[in-house]
Amino acid sequence: MKRRHMIALLLAFCFIAAYMLGTAHAASTNDITEIHATVVSTDDSGLIHTGVIPYGPQQVTVRVTTKPFEDQRIEINNHLLGKADIDTPCEIGDKVILGIQVQDNNIVNARILEHDRGSGLIIMSALFVVLLIGYAGMIGFRALLSFIVSVFVIWEVLIAGLLSGKDPLILTSVVIFMLSAVIIFSVAGLSKKGVSAFLGTSFGLGFTLILTLVFGNTLKINGMTLPFSETLLFSGNLSLNMREIFYGAVLLGASGAAMDIAMDVAASMEEIKAKRPDISMQELIYSGIRIGRHVIGTMATTLLLAYSGGFITLLMLFMTKDARFLRVVNLKIVASEIMRILIGSINLILVAPLTALIAGWLLSNVFERELALKPMGILKRNL
């Protein structure tokens, strides 16, 4: 890659990173400001231990580490409800995030929101970046840039758009189209391989959208099985169409695997063409289809494992209740996840041969001969 392109990518990366870090420290609404603190003492005498998870009042003293309240000590009643997914029990030395109310430059109210996990997340992120760029080089750097852009687009465009009332299916489809272009072309460049992977992904997701609508209505999926859906609705968002938001979530989840298999097939076919320039279009397409078969064989199981991992405790609960298999699969939450797995797998089966057909035509001499007959020399050089 040329030096000016590398500099442009680096500047874009720094701009997006700075924007995200800046918004991460912004104060929230209702005059609540988030600051950081360290726990210096705790009093657990009020906690009740009747099971695995304690509940009751825990008195916590913290030392603020955020300016302009740095080194102030605050005593907080950290009331535990006995719910591990909500409670934030503290120990001496823990770093926590506080929500505070300020009047006349003084803290008048404070409560513990969460443990401060920033340092651990930063270390993991740094390890990810080092390994990605260390192994993949400039391709890894472009992949990292596309990763940052994807986070930005999902948060600032998709999530914000859904909350503002935009049509979930149209918005999600546009976002997936944008992200597919950014991710694929940032890694593969504007090449025949990239165009093949992008078109294969786009056409496959188009068919997947139709299947999602058909089977979502057939299975009477209402979208309320999404985590925190009730909390979201009763927080003043009663107008949200949770069913279509669920459909959008199915498409978004399937798009990642679709791009993966499309790029696998297109890249493999490009390598075959490079080693065998004289290969016919039919042979190249058949090779791509065979490659796709092998990738699909493991990728479909990957989707099953990914979704099962997210609901492993629910599956354990069903086993403890000796629930009948037919009863389990008819539950809304289970049927929704089965739909996501199968729609994602069908999407993979569609994307692989579509990409093989498109890549076979673009990479073959047939395409080059057809292109030579048209006044499109600029397109030929770009592709």
C-alpha positions in Angstrom: 0.0 0.0 0.0 1.2 3.5 -0.8 2.5 5.7 2.1 -0.3 8.3 1.6 -2.9 5.6 1.9 -1.4 4.3 5.1 -1.3 7.8 6.5 -5.0 8.4 5.5 -6.0 5.1 7.2 -4.0 6.0 10.3 -5.6 9.4 10.6 -9.1 8.0 10.1 -8.4 5.4 12.8 -7.2 8.0 15.2 -10.2 10.3 14.5 -12.7 7.5 15.2 -10.9 6.3 18.3 -10.7 9.8 19.7 -14.4 10.4 19.0 -15.4 7.1 20.7 -13.2 7.8 23.7 -14.6 11.3 24.0 -18.2 10.2 24.0 -17.3 7.5 26.5 -16.6 10.1 29.2 -19.6 12.4 28.5 -22.0 13.0 31.4 -25.4 11.2 31.2 -28.8 12.9 31.4 -30.8 13.9 34.5 -27.7 15.7 36.0 -26.0 12.4 36.7 -22.2 12.4 36.1 -20.1 9.3 36.0 -16.7 9.4 37.8 -14.1 6.9 38.9 -13.2 5.9 42.4 -11.3 3.3 44.4 -12.8 1.4 47.4 -10.9 2.0 50.6 -13.1 0.3 53.1 -16.2 -1.9 53.4 -18.6 -2.9 56.2 -20.4 -6.1 55.4 -22.1 -6.5 58.8 -25.5 -5.7 57.3 -25.3 -8.4 54.6 -27.5 -11.5 54.9 -26.0 -14.8 53.8 -28.8 -17.2 53.2 -27.6 -18.7 50.0 -24.8 -18.4 47.4 -25.5 -14.7 46.8 -25.7 -12.2 49.8 -28.1 -9.4 50.0 -28.7 -6.4 52.1 -26.9 -3.1 52.8 -23.1 -2.9 52.4 -21.4 0.3 53.6 -18.6 1.3 51.2 -16.1 4.1 51.5 -14.5 5.2 48.3 -11.8 7.7 47.3 -12.6 9.6 44.1 -9.9 9.5 41.4 -11.5 11.9 38.9 -10.9 15.6 38.8 -12.2 18.0 40.2 -13.3 15.8 43.1 -10.0 13.9 43.3 -9.1 12.4 46.7 -12.5 13.1 48.2 -13.9 10.3 50.3 -17.5 9.3 50.1 -19.5 6.9 52.2 -22.1 5.0 50.1 -24.9 2.6 51.0 -24.4 -0.1 48.4 -27.6 -2.0 48.7 -27.4 -5.5 47.3 -30.6 -7.2 46.0 -29.3 -10.7 45.8 -29.2 -10.7 42.0 -25.7 -11.3 40.7 -26.5 -9.8 37.3 -27.4 -6.5 38.9 -25.5 -6.2 42.2 -22.0 -4.8 42.5 -20.5 -6.2 45.7 -17.3 -4.3 46.6 -14.0 -5.3 48.2 -11.1 -3.1 49.4 -9.0 -2.0 46.4 -11.8 -2.4 43.8 -12.0 0.3 41.1 -15.6 1.4 40.6 -17.7 3.8 38.6 -19.9 6.2 40.6 -23.0 8.1 39.5 -23.1 11.4 41.3 -25.3 14.5 41.6 -23.5 17.8 42.0 -24.8 21.0 43.5 -22.6 24.2 44.0 -19.5 22.1 43.0 -20.2 19.6 45.8 -21.2 16.0 45.6 -24.6 15.7 47.2 -25.5 12.1 46.2 -23.6 9.1 44.9 -24.1 5.5 44.2 -22.0 2.7 42.8 -22.9 1.9 39.2 -20.4 -0.8 38.2 -16.9 -2.1 38.7 -14.4 -0.2 36.5 -13.3 -2.8 34.0 -11.6 -0.4 31.7 -8.0 -1.5 32.3 -8.8 -5.2 31.6 -10.7 -4.3 28.4 -7.8 -2.1 27.2 -5.3 -4.9 27.8 -7.4 -7.3 25.8 -8.0 -4.8 23.0 -4.2 -4.1 22.8 -3.5 -7.9 22.6 -6.1 -8.2 19.9 -4.5 -5.3 17.9 -1.0 -6.6 18.3 -1.8 -10.1 17.2 -4.0 -9.0 14.3 -1.5 -6.6 12.9 1.5 -8.8 13.8 0.0 -11.7 11.8 -1.8 -10.0 9.0 0.3 -6.9 8.5 -1.4 -4.1 6.5 -4.4 -6.3 5.8 -4.7 -6.7 9.6 -4.5 -2.9 10.0 -7.3 -2.4 7.4 -9.3 -5.0 9.2 -8.8 -3.2 12.5 -10.0 0.0 10.8 -13.1 -1.7 9.5 -13.7 -3.1 13.0 -13.7 0.4 14.5 -15.9 1.8 11.7 -18.3 -1.1 12.3 -18.6 -0.3 16.0 -19.1 3.4 15.2 -21.8 2.7 12.5 -23.7 0.2 14.7 -23.8 2.6 17.7 -24.2 5.9 16.0 -26.4 4.9 13.0 -28.2 1.6 13.8 -28.9 1.9 17.5 -29.6 5.6 17.4 -31.8 5.1 14.3 -33.8 2.3 15.9 -34.4 4.4 19.0 -35.6 7.4 16.9 -38.3 5.2 15.3 -36.8 4.5 11.8 -38.0 1.3 10.1 -35.9 -1.5 11.6 -35.7 -3.7 8.5 -34.8 -0.9 6.1 -32.3 0.6 8.5 -30.7 -2.7 9.3 -30.5 -3.6 5.6 -28.8 -0.3 4.8 -26.3 -0.7 7.7 -25.4 -4.2 6.7 -24.9 -3.1 3.1 -22.6 -0.3 4.3 -20.7 -2.5 6.7 -20.3 -5.2 4.0 -18.8 -2.7 1.6 -16.5 -1.2 4.3 -15.3 -4.5 5.7 -14.8 -6.4 2.4 -13.3 -3.6 0.4 -11.0 -2.5 3.2 -9.5 -6.0 3.4 -9.7 -7.1 -0.3 -9.5 -3.7 -2.0 -11.5 -2.8 -5.1 -10.6 -6.1 -6.8 -12.4 -8.9 -8.5 -12.1 -10.8 -5.3 -13.7 -8.0 -3.3 -16.5 -7.4 -5.7 -17.3 -11.1 -5.8 -17.5 -11.4 -2.0 -19.5 -8.2 -1.7 -22.1 -9.2 -4.4 -22.3 -12.7 -3.0 -22.9 -11.4 0.5 -25.5 -8.9 -0.7 -27.6 -11.3 -2.8 -27.4 -13.9 0.0 -28.7 -11.5 2.6 -31.5 -10.4 0.2 -32.8 -14.0 0.1 -32.3 -14.3 3.9 -34.5 -11.2 4.5 -37.3 -12.9 2.6 -36.9 -16.1 4.6 -36.8 -14.2 7.9 -40.1 -12.4 7.1 -41.8 -15.7 6.0 -40.7 -17.9 8.9 -40.9 -15.1 11.5 -44.6 -14.8 10.7 -45.1 -18.5 10.5 -43.5 -19.1 13.9 -45.3 -16.1 15.4 -42.1 -14.6 16.8 -42.9 -11.3 18.5 -39.3 -10.2 19.2 -39.8 -10.0 23.0 -37.3 -12.8 23.6 -34.5 -10.3 22.9 -32.6 -9.5 26.2 -33.9 -6.4 28.0 -36.7 -5.9 25.5 -39.3 -5.3 28.2 -37.0 -2.9 30.0 -36.5 -1.0 26.8 -40.2 -0.7 26.1 -41.2 0.3 29.6 -38.4 3.0 29.6 -40.5 5.2 27.4 -40.1 3.4 24.0 -43.5 1.8 23.7 -43.7 2.6 20.0 -40.8 0.4 19.0 -41.6 -2.5 16.7 -39.8 -5.3 18.6 -40.7 -8.0 16.0 -39.0 -6.1 13.2 -36.1 -5.3 15.5 -35.7 -9.0 16.1 -35.8 -9.7 12.4 -33.0 -7.0 11.9 -31.0 -8.7 14.7 -31.3 -12.0 12.8 -30.0 -10.4 9.6 -27.2 -8.6 11.4 -26.1 -11.8 13.1 -26.1 -13.7 9.8 -24.2 -11.0 7.9 -20.8 -11.7 9.7 -20.7 -15.3 8.8 -21.9 -14.5 5.3 -19.0 -12.1 4.7 -16.6 -14.7 6.1 -17.7 -17.5 3.8 -17.9 -15.2 0.8 -14.4 -13.9 1.3 -13.1 -17.5 1.8 -14.6 -18.7 -1.5 -13.6 -15.6 -3.5 -10.0 -15.6 -2.1 -9.5 -19.3 -2.7 -10.8 -18.9 -6.3 -8.4 -16.0 -6.9 -5.5 -18.2 -5.7 -6.6 -21.0 -8.0 -6.8 -18.5 -11.0 -3.4 -17.2 -10.2 -1.9 -20.7 -10.2 -3.9 -21.9 -13.2 -4.4 -18.9 -15.5 -5.7 -21.2 -18.2 -8.5 -22.7 -16.1 -11.9 -22.5 -17.7 -14.8 -20.6 -16.1 -16.8 -23.8 -15.5 -13.8 -25.5 -13.7 -13.2 -22.4 -11.6 -16.8 -22.2 -10.6 -16.9 -25.9 -9.7 -13.8 -25.5 -7.6 -15.4 -22.6 -5.8 -18.5 -24.6 -5.1 -16.4 -27.5 -3.7 -14.5 -25.0 -1.5 -17.8 -23.6 -0.2 -19.1 -27.1 0.7 -16.1 -27.7 3.0 -16.5 -24.3 4.6 -20.2 -24.7 5.1 -19.6 -28.0 6.8 -18.0 -26.4 9.8 -19.5 -22.9 9.7 -23.1 -24.2 10.2 -21.9 -26.0 13.4 -20.1 -22.8 14.4 -23.3 -20.9 14.4 -24.9 -23.6 16.6 -22.1 -23.5 19.1 -22.1 -19.7 19.2 -25.8 -19.4 19.9 -25.8 -22.4 22.3 -23.0 -20.8 24.3 -25.1 -17.7 24.9 -28.0 -19.8 26.3 -26.2 -22.7 28.1 -27.7 -21.9 31.5 -31.2 -22.0 30.0 -30.5 -25.4 28.4 -29.2 -26.6 31.8 -32.5 -25.4 33.4 -34.6 -27.4 30.9 -32.6 -30.5 31.8 -33.1 -30.1 35.5 -36.9 -29.9 34.9 -36.9 -33.0 32.7 -38.8 -31.0 30.1 -39.9 -32.8 26.9 -38.0 -31.9 23.8 -41.1 -31.0 21.9 -42.2 -28.6 24.7 -38.7 -27.0 24.8 -38.5 -26.3 21.1 -41.9 -24.7 21.1 -41.0 -22.1 23.8 -40.8 -18.6 22.3 -37.2 -18.0 23.4 -36.0 -21.4 22.1 -37.9 -21.2 18.8 -36.4 -17.7 18.3 -32.9 -19.0 18.7 -33.5 -22.0 16.5 -34.8 -19.6 13.8 -31.6 -17.5 14.1 -29.4 -20.6 13.8 -31.3 -22.0 10.8 -31.7 -18.7 9.0 -28.0 -18.1 9.5 -27.1 -21.5 8.2 -29.4 -21.2 5.1 -27.8 -17.8 4.4 -24.4 -19.5 4.3 -25.6 -22.2 1.9 -26.9 -19.5 -0.4 -23.9 -17.2 -0.2 -21.3 -19.8 -1.0 -22.6 -20.9 -4.5 -23.6 -17.3 -5.3 -20.1 -16.1 -4.6 -18.6 -19.0 -6.6 -20.8 -18.1 -9.6 -20.0 -14.4 -9.5 -16.2 -14.9 -8.8 -16.0 -17.5 -11.6 -17.4 -15.1 -14.1 -15.3 -12.1 -12.9 -12.1 -14.0 -12.6 -12.4 -15.9 -15.9 -11.1 -15.0 -19.3 -14.7 -14.9 -20.5 -15.3 -11.7 -18.4 -12.1 -10.2 -19.6 -13.0 -10.8 -23.3 -16.5 -9.3 -22.7 -15.0 -6.3 -21.0 -12.5 -5.8 -23.8 -15.4 -5.4 -26.2 -16.8 -2.4 -24.2 -15.3 1.1 -23.7 -14.7 0.4 -20.0 -10.9 0.4 -19.7 -11.0 2.3 -16.5 -13.2 -0.3 -14.8 -11.0 -3.1 -16.1 -7.9 -1.5 -14.5 -9.7 -0.9 -11.2 -11.0 -4.5 -11.1 
